[in-house]
Amino acid sequence: MNDTDWMRHALVLAARAESEGEVPVGAALVRDGEIIGEGWNRPIGTHDPSAHAEMLALRDAARRVGNY
């Protein structure tokens, strides 16, 4: 996959955010051609002002990798 493919995936995540009534933003963290973290905006639904796509992608990556 290339950068365009990864951006398309982020747009799919953004569409998920929009379907949940959130601002449509998605984020994917890729390392060595593999997604290690992903997220979409969820501050409204989670009542968490820090639940932005980028932050959730970082948290997801930390869980998957087992490190911060």
C-alpha positions as CSV (number, residue, x, y, z in Angstrom):
1,M,0.0,0.0,0.0
2,N,1.1,3.6,-0.5
3,D,0.3,6.9,1.2
4,T,-2.8,7.4,-0.9
5,D,-4.2,4.1,0.2
6,W,-3.5,5.0,3.9
7,M,-5.2,8.3,3.4
8,R,-8.2,6.5,1.9
9,H,-8.4,4.4,5.0
10,A,-8.3,7.6,7.2
11,L,-11.2,8.9,5.2
12,V,-13.1,5.7,5.9
13,L,-12.5,6.3,9.6
14,A,-13.6,9.9,9.1
15,A,-16.9,8.7,7.6
16,R,-17.4,6.5,10.6
17,A,-17.0,9.6,12.9
18,E,-19.5,11.5,10.8
19,S,-22.0,8.6,11.0
20,E,-21.7,8.8,14.8
21,G,-22.5,12.6,14.7
22,E,-18.9,13.6,15.2
23,V,-16.7,16.0,13.2
24,P,-15.5,13.8,10.3
25,V,-11.8,13.2,11.1
26,G,-9.9,9.9,11.0
27,A,-6.3,9.0,11.7
28,A,-4.1,6.0,11.0
29,L,-0.6,5.4,12.2
30,V,1.5,3.3,9.8
31,R,4.8,1.7,10.5
32,D,6.7,-0.5,8.0
33,G,3.6,-0.8,5.8
34,E,1.3,-1.9,8.7
35,I,-1.4,0.0,10.6
36,I,-0.3,0.1,14.3
37,G,-3.0,2.5,15.4
38,E,-6.2,4.1,14.2
39,G,-9.0,6.3,15.5
40,W,-11.8,8.7,14.6
41,N,-13.2,11.7,16.3
42,R,-15.3,10.7,19.3
43,P,-15.4,13.6,21.8
44,I,-19.1,14.1,21.6
45,G,-20.1,10.5,22.1
46,T,-17.6,9.8,24.8
47,H,-17.9,13.2,26.6
48,D,-14.2,13.4,26.4
49,P,-12.7,16.6,24.9
50,S,-9.4,14.8,24.2
51,A,-11.0,12.0,22.1
52,H,-9.8,13.4,18.8
53,A,-8.9,11.0,16.0
54,E,-5.1,11.6,16.4
55,M,-5.1,11.0,20.1
56,L,-7.2,7.9,19.8
57,A,-4.8,6.6,17.1
58,L,-1.8,7.2,19.4
59,R,-3.6,5.4,22.3
60,D,-4.5,2.5,20.0
61,A,-0.9,2.2,18.8
62,A,0.4,2.2,22.4
63,R,-2.0,-0.6,23.2
64,R,-1.1,-2.6,20.1
65,V,2.7,-2.1,20.4
66,G,2.8,-2.5,24.2
67,N,4.7,0.8,24.6
68,Y,4.0,4.5,24.6
